[in-house]
């Protein structure tokens, strides 16, 4: 019984390690932020209307 719990703990630690690795190992300063984020209350379609034909 103790061996099963130990194995489950090891599997959980490997799972947490994989998640941590995929979240924080990419860029040196984290995720890049967009400079042209839409303003509050405006949607992206308001800034770029479809071209008139």
mmCIF file as gemmi writes it, N, C-alpha and C atoms, coordinates in Angstrom:
data_model
loop_
_atom_site.group_PDB
_atom_site.id
_atom_site.type_symbol
_atom_site.label_atom_id
_atom_site.label_alt_id
_atom_site.label_comp_id
_atom_site.label_asym_id
_atom_site.label_entity_id
_atom_site.label_seq_id
_atom_site.pdbx_PDB_ins_code
_atom_site.Cartn_x
_atom_site.Cartn_y
_atom_site.Cartn_z
_atom_site.occupancy
_atom_site.B_iso_or_equiv
_atom_site.pdbx_formal_charge
_atom_site.auth_seq_id
_atom_site.auth_asym_id
_atom_site.pdbx_PDB_model_num
ATOM 1 N N . UNK Axp A 1 ? 0.832 -1.196 0 1 0 ? 1 A 1
ATOM 2 C CA . UNK Axp A 1 ? 0 0 0 1 0 ? 1 A 1
ATOM 3 C C . UNK Axp A 1 ? 0.873 1.255 0 1 0 ? 1 A 1
ATOM 4 N N . UNK Axp A 2 ? 1.913 1.256 0.817 1 0 ? 2 A 1
ATOM 5 C CA . UNK Axp A 2 ? 2.809 2.404 0.875 1 0 ? 2 A 1
ATOM 6 C C . UNK Axp A 2 ? 3.525 2.638 -0.444 1 0 ? 2 A 1
ATOM 7 N N . UNK Axp A 3 ? 3.84 1.542 -1.15 1 0 ? 3 A 1
ATOM 8 C CA . UNK Axp A 3 ? 4.519 1.671 -2.44 1 0 ? 3 A 1
ATOM 9 C C . UNK Axp A 3 ? 3.603 2.329 -3.476 1 0 ? 3 A 1
ATOM 10 N N . UNK Axp A 4 ? 2.327 2.018 -3.425 1 0 ? 4 A 1
ATOM 11 C CA . UNK Axp A 4 ? 1.368 2.636 -4.353 1 0 ? 4 A 1
ATOM 12 C C . UNK Axp A 4 ? 1.255 4.137 -4.075 1 0 ? 4 A 1
ATOM 13 N N . UNK Axp A 5 ? 1.212 4.518 -2.808 1 0 ? 5 A 1
ATOM 14 C CA . UNK Axp A 5 ? 1.142 5.938 -2.461 1 0 ? 5 A 1
ATOM 15 C C . UNK Axp A 5 ? 2.419 6.669 -2.872 1 0 ? 5 A 1
ATOM 16 N N . UNK Axp A 6 ? 3.563 6.018 -2.686 1 0 ? 6 A 1
ATOM 17 C CA . UNK Axp A 6 ? 4.824 6.613 -3.094 1 0 ? 6 A 1
ATOM 18 C C . UNK Axp A 6 ? 4.876 6.811 -4.609 1 0 ? 6 A 1
ATOM 19 N N . UNK Axp A 7 ? 4.383 5.824 -5.341 1 0 ? 7 A 1
ATOM 20 C CA . UNK Axp A 7 ? 4.352 5.938 -6.799 1 0 ? 7 A 1
ATOM 21 C C . UNK Axp A 7 ? 3.389 7.037 -7.242 1 0 ? 7 A 1
ATOM 22 N N . UNK Axp A 8 ? 2.251 7.163 -6.57 1 0 ? 8 A 1
ATOM 23 C CA . UNK Axp A 8 ? 1.295 8.224 -6.901 1 0 ? 8 A 1
ATOM 24 C C . UNK Axp A 8 ? 1.899 9.595 -6.608 1 0 ? 8 A 1
ATOM 25 N N . UNK Axp A 9 ? 2.632 9.711 -5.515 1 0 ? 9 A 1
ATOM 26 C CA . UNK Axp A 9 ? 3.302 10.964 -5.197 1 0 ? 9 A 1
ATOM 27 C C . UNK Axp A 9 ? 4.35 11.311 -6.252 1 0 ? 9 A 1
ATOM 28 N N . UNK Axp A 10 ? 5.123 10.327 -6.67 1 0 ? 10 A 1
ATOM 29 C CA . UNK Axp A 10 ? 6.129 10.557 -7.708 1 0 ? 10 A 1
ATOM 30 C C . UNK Axp A 10 ? 5.478 10.982 -9.023 1 0 ? 10 A 1
ATOM 31 N N . UNK Axp A 11 ? 4.365 10.346 -9.384 1 0 ? 11 A 1
ATOM 32 C CA . UNK Axp A 11 ? 3.663 10.717 -10.615 1 0 ? 11 A 1
ATOM 33 C C . UNK Axp A 11 ? 3.118 12.139 -10.513 1 0 ? 11 A 1
ATOM 34 N N . UNK Axp A 12 ? 2.61 12.524 -9.35 1 0 ? 12 A 1
ATOM 35 C CA . UNK Axp A 12 ? 2.129 13.888 -9.153 1 0 ? 12 A 1
ATOM 36 C C . UNK Axp A 12 ? 3.246 14.905 -9.259 1 0 ? 12 A 1
ATOM 37 N N . UNK Axp A 13 ? 4.412 14.583 -8.695 1 0 ? 13 A 1
ATOM 38 C CA . UNK Axp A 13 ? 5.551 15.499 -8.794 1 0 ? 13 A 1
ATOM 39 C C . UNK Axp A 13 ? 6.026 15.654 -10.232 1 0 ? 13 A 1
ATOM 40 N N . UNK Axp A 14 ? 6.039 14.552 -10.986 1 0 ? 14 A 1
ATOM 41 C CA . UNK Axp A 14 ? 6.416 14.633 -12.398 1 0 ? 14 A 1
ATOM 42 C C . UNK Axp A 14 ? 5.409 15.486 -13.161 1 0 ? 14 A 1
ATOM 43 N N . UNK Axp A 15 ? 4.137 15.325 -12.852 1 0 ? 15 A 1
ATOM 44 C CA . UNK Axp A 15 ? 3.085 16.127 -13.499 1 0 ? 15 A 1
ATOM 45 C C . UNK Axp A 15 ? 3.272 17.614 -13.218 1 0 ? 15 A 1
ATOM 46 N N . UNK Axp A 16 ? 3.521 17.966 -11.964 1 0 ? 16 A 1
ATOM 47 C CA . UNK Axp A 16 ? 3.749 19.366 -11.592 1 0 ? 16 A 1
ATOM 48 C C . UNK Axp A 16 ? 5.01 19.902 -12.267 1 0 ? 16 A 1
ATOM 49 N N . UNK Axp A 17 ? 6.057 19.095 -12.337 1 0 ? 17 A 1
ATOM 50 C CA . UNK Axp A 17 ? 7.299 19.506 -12.991 1 0 ? 17 A 1
ATOM 51 C C . UNK Axp A 17 ? 7.077 19.793 -14.481 1 0 ? 17 A 1
ATOM 52 N N . UNK Axp A 18 ? 6.306 18.943 -15.14 1 0 ? 18 A 1
ATOM 53 C CA . UNK Axp A 18 ? 6.026 19.155 -16.567 1 0 ? 18 A 1
ATOM 54 C C . UNK Axp A 18 ? 5.239 20.445 -16.765 1 0 ? 18 A 1
ATOM 55 N N . UNK Axp A 19 ? 4.255 20.708 -15.926 1 0 ? 19 A 1
ATOM 56 C CA . UNK Axp A 19 ? 3.477 21.945 -16.042 1 0 ? 19 A 1
ATOM 57 C C . UNK Axp A 19 ? 4.359 23.159 -15.777 1 0 ? 19 A 1
ATOM 58 N N . UNK Axp A 20 ? 5.18 23.101 -14.733 1 0 ? 20 A 1
ATOM 59 C CA . UNK Axp A 20 ? 6.075 24.216 -14.426 1 0 ? 20 A 1
ATOM 60 C C . UNK Axp A 20 ? 7.035 24.466 -15.58 1 0 ? 20 A 1
ATOM 61 N N . UNK Axp A 21 ? 7.582 23.409 -16.142 1 0 ? 21 A 1
ATOM 62 C CA . UNK Axp A 21 ? 8.544 23.541 -17.23 1 0 ? 21 A 1
ATOM 63 C C . UNK Axp A 21 ? 7.901 24.197 -18.452 1 0 ? 21 A 1
ATOM 64 N N . UNK Axp A 22 ? 6.689 23.787 -18.797 1 0 ? 22 A 1
ATOM 65 C CA . UNK Axp A 22 ? 6.053 24.354 -19.979 1 0 ? 22 A 1
ATOM 66 C C . UNK Axp A 22 ? 5.594 25.79 -19.756 1 0 ? 22 A 1
ATOM 67 N N . UNK Axp A 23 ? 5.296 26.177 -18.522 1 0 ? 23 A 1
ATOM 68 C CA . UNK Axp A 23 ? 4.827 27.536 -18.268 1 0 ? 23 A 1
ATOM 69 C C . UNK Axp A 23 ? 5.956 28.547 -18.161 1 0 ? 23 A 1
ATOM 70 N N . UNK Axp A 24 ? 7.079 28.178 -17.54 1 0 ? 24 A 1
ATOM 71 C CA . UNK Axp A 24 ? 8.078 29.167 -17.165 1 0 ? 24 A 1
ATOM 72 C C . UNK Axp A 24 ? 9.431 29.011 -17.836 1 0 ? 24 A 1
ATOM 73 N N . UNK Axp A 25 ? 9.604 28.1 -18.766 1 0 ? 25 A 1
ATOM 74 C CA . UNK Axp A 25 ? 10.94 27.902 -19.322 1 0 ? 25 A 1
ATOM 75 C C . UNK Axp A 25 ? 11.146 28.587 -20.665 1 0 ? 25 A 1
ATOM 76 N N . UNK Axp A 26 ? 10.154 29.292 -21.175 1 0 ? 26 A 1
ATOM 77 C CA . UNK Axp A 26 ? 10.242 29.857 -22.518 1 0 ? 26 A 1
ATOM 78 C C . UNK Axp A 26 ? 11.092 31.101 -22.62 1 0 ? 26 A 1
ATOM 79 N N . UNK Axp A 27 ? 10.525 32.246 -22.306 1 0 ? 27 A 1
ATOM 80 C CA . UNK Axp A 27 ? 11.213 33.522 -22.46 1 0 ? 27 A 1
ATOM 81 C C . UNK Axp A 27 ? 11.859 33.94 -21.156 1 0 ? 27 A 1
ATOM 82 N N . UNK Axp A 28 ? 12.921 34.738 -21.277 1 0 ? 28 A 1
ATOM 83 C CA . UNK Axp A 28 ? 13.633 35.196 -20.08 1 0 ? 28 A 1
ATOM 84 C C . UNK Axp A 28 ? 12.778 36.113 -19.209 1 0 ? 28 A 1
ATOM 85 N N . UNK Axp A 29 ? 11.971 36.951 -19.829 1 0 ? 29 A 1
ATOM 86 C CA . UNK Axp A 29 ? 11.174 37.933 -19.074 1 0 ? 29 A 1
ATOM 87 C C . UNK Axp A 29 ? 9.692 37.597 -19.096 1 0 ? 29 A 1
ATOM 88 N N . UNK Axp A 30 ? 9.335 36.36 -19.305 1 0 ? 30 A 1
ATOM 89 C CA . UNK Axp A 30 ? 7.93 35.962 -19.307 1 0 ? 30 A 1
ATOM 90 C C . UNK Axp A 30 ? 7.283 36.201 -20.658 1 0 ? 30 A 1
ATOM 91 N N . UNK Axp A 31 ? 5.984 36.218 -20.661 1 0 ? 31 A 1
ATOM 92 C CA . UNK Axp A 31 ? 5.227 36.408 -21.888 1 0 ? 31 A 1
ATOM 93 C C . UNK Axp A 31 ? 5.341 37.843 -22.386 1 0 ? 31 A 1
ATOM 94 N N . UNK Axp A 32 ? 5.375 37.994 -23.698 1 0 ? 32 A 1
ATOM 95 C CA . UNK Axp A 32 ? 5.404 39.319 -24.299 1 0 ? 32 A 1
ATOM 96 C C . UNK Axp A 32 ? 3.998 39.888 -24.318 1 0 ? 32 A 1
ATOM 97 N N . UNK Axp A 33 ? 3.877 41.183 -24.078 1 0 ? 33 A 1
ATOM 98 C CA . UNK Axp A 33 ? 2.584 41.856 -24.084 1 0 ? 33 A 1
ATOM 99 C C . UNK Axp A 33 ? 2.416 42.614 -25.389 1 0 ? 33 A 1
ATOM 100 N N . UNK Axp A 34 ? 1.193 42.616 -25.905 1 0 ? 34 A 1
ATOM 101 C CA . UNK Axp A 34 ? 0.898 43.354 -27.125 1 0 ? 34 A 1
ATOM 102 C C . UNK Axp A 34 ? 0.885 44.84 -26.817 1 0 ? 34 A 1
ATOM 103 N N . UNK Axp A 35 ? 1.514 45.641 -27.696 1 0 ? 35 A 1
ATOM 104 C CA . UNK Axp A 35 ? 1.508 47.09 -27.513 1 0 ? 35 A 1
ATOM 105 C C . UNK Axp A 35 ? 0.162 47.691 -27.884 1 0 ? 35 A 1
ATOM 106 N N . UNK Axp A 36 ? -0.539 47.054 -28.794 1 0 ? 36 A 1
ATOM 107 C CA . UNK Axp A 36 ? -1.809 47.61 -29.268 1 0 ? 36 A 1
ATOM 108 C C . UNK Axp A 36 ? -2.979 46.801 -28.705 1 0 ? 36 A 1
ATOM 109 N N . UNK Axp A 37 ? -3.048 46.685 -27.379 1 0 ? 37 A 1
ATOM 110 C CA . UNK Axp A 37 ? -4.178 46.009 -26.765 1 0 ? 37 A 1
ATOM 111 C C . UNK Axp A 37 ? -5.429 46.851 -26.935 1 0 ? 37 A 1
ATOM 112 N N . UNK Axp A 38 ? -6.57 46.223 -27.182 1 0 ? 38 A 1
ATOM 113 C CA . UNK Axp A 38 ? -7.801 47.012 -27.352 1 0 ? 38 A 1
ATOM 114 C C . UNK Axp A 38 ? -8.176 47.716 -26.053 1 0 ? 38 A 1
ATOM 115 N N . UNK Axp A 39 ? -8.713 48.914 -26.197 1 0 ? 39 A 1
ATOM 116 C CA . UNK Axp A 39 ? -9.124 49.687 -25.026 1 0 ? 39 A 1
ATOM 117 C C . UNK Axp A 39 ? -10.366 49.058 -24.404 1 0 ? 39 A 1
ATOM 118 N N . UNK Axp A 40 ? -10.616 49.383 -23.159 1 0 ? 40 A 1
ATOM 119 C CA . UNK Axp A 40 ? -11.789 48.832 -22.463 1 0 ? 40 A 1
ATOM 120 C C . UNK Axp A 40 ? -13.057 49.298 -23.158 1 0 ? 40 A 1
ATOM 121 N N . UNK Axp A 41 ? -13.969 48.371 -23.38 1 0 ? 41 A 1
ATOM 122 C CA . UNK Axp A 41 ? -15.241 48.711 -24.003 1 0 ? 41 A 1
ATOM 123 C C . UNK Axp A 41 ? -15.191 48.725 -25.522 1 0 ? 41 A 1
ATOM 124 N N . UNK Axp A 42 ? -14.014 48.587 -26.101 1 0 ? 42 A 1
ATOM 125 C CA . UNK Axp A 42 ? -13.902 48.553 -27.559 1 0 ? 42 A 1
ATOM 126 C C . UNK Axp A 42 ? -13.478 47.173 -27.979 1 0 ? 42 A 1
ATOM 127 N N . UNK Axp A 43 ? -13.962 46.754 -29.077 1 0 ? 43 A 1
ATOM 128 C CA . UNK Axp A 43 ? -13.614 45.453 -29.589 1 0 ? 43 A 1
ATOM 129 C C . UNK Axp A 43 ? -12.713 45.615 -30.807 1 0 ? 43 A 1
ATOM 130 N N . UNK Axp A 44 ? -12.021 44.595 -31.171 1 0 ? 44 A 1
ATOM 131 C CA . UNK Axp A 44 ? -11.037 44.675 -32.257 1 0 ? 44 A 1
ATOM 132 C C . UNK Axp A 44 ? -11.706 45.038 -33.584 1 0 ? 44 A 1
ATOM 133 N N . UNK Axp A 45 ? -12.985 44.709 -33.759 1 0 ? 45 A 1
ATOM 134 C CA . UNK Axp A 45 ? -13.655 45.043 -35.024 1 0 ? 45 A 1
ATOM 135 C C . UNK Axp A 45 ? -13.933 46.528 -35.14 1 0 ? 45 A 1
ATOM 136 N N . UNK Axp A 46 ? -14.01 47.257 -34.015 1 0 ? 46 A 1
ATOM 137 C CA . UNK Axp A 46 ? -14.226 48.704 -34.074 1 0 ? 46 A 1
ATOM 138 C C . UNK Axp A 46 ? -12.995 49.417 -34.636 1 0 ? 46 A 1
ATOM 139 N N . UNK Axp A 47 ? -11.82 48.905 -34.347 1 0 ? 47 A 1
ATOM 140 C CA . UNK Axp A 47 ? -10.584 49.563 -34.806 1 0 ? 47 A 1
ATOM 141 C C . UNK Axp A 47 ? -10.301 49.261 -36.274 1 0 ? 47 A 1
ATOM 142 N N . UNK Axp A 48 ? -10.659 48.072 -36.716 1 0 ? 48 A 1
ATOM 143 C CA . UNK Axp A 48 ? -10.368 47.661 -38.088 1 0 ? 48 A 1
ATOM 144 C C . UNK Axp A 48 ? -11.661 47.254 -38.803 1 0 ? 48 A 1
ATOM 145 N N . UNK Axp A 49 ? -12.426 48.237 -39.275 1 0 ? 49 A 1
ATOM 146 C CA . UNK Axp A 49 ? -13.671 47.878 -39.959 1 0 ? 49 A 1
ATOM 147 C C . UNK Axp A 49 ? -13.369 47.186 -41.274 1 0 ? 49 A 1
ATOM 148 N N . UNK Axp A 50 ? -14.302 46.394 -41.772 1 0 ? 50 A 1
ATOM 149 C CA . UNK Axp A 50 ? -14.062 45.716 -43.06 1 0 ? 50 A 1
ATOM 150 C C . UNK Axp A 50 ? -13.99 46.728 -44.192 1 0 ? 50 A 1
ATOM 151 N N . UNK Axp A 51 ? -13.201 46.438 -45.199 1 0 ? 51 A 1
ATOM 152 C CA . UNK Axp A 51 ? -13.069 47.393 -46.316 1 0 ? 51 A 1
ATOM 153 C C . UNK Axp A 51 ? -14.377 47.518 -47.093 1 0 ? 51 A 1
ATOM 154 N N . UNK Axp A 52 ? -14.633 48.753 -47.524 1 0 ? 52 A 1
ATOM 155 C CA . UNK Axp A 52 ? -15.846 48.993 -48.313 1 0 ? 52 A 1
ATOM 156 C C . UNK Axp A 52 ? -15.602 48.62 -49.76 1 0 ? 52 A 1
ATOM 157 N N . UNK Axp A 53 ? -16.627 48.032 -50.369 1 0 ? 53 A 1
ATOM 158 C CA . UNK Axp A 53 ? -16.474 47.615 -51.778 1 0 ? 53 A 1
ATOM 159 C C . UNK Axp A 53 ? -17.28 48.465 -52.69 1 0 ? 53 A 1
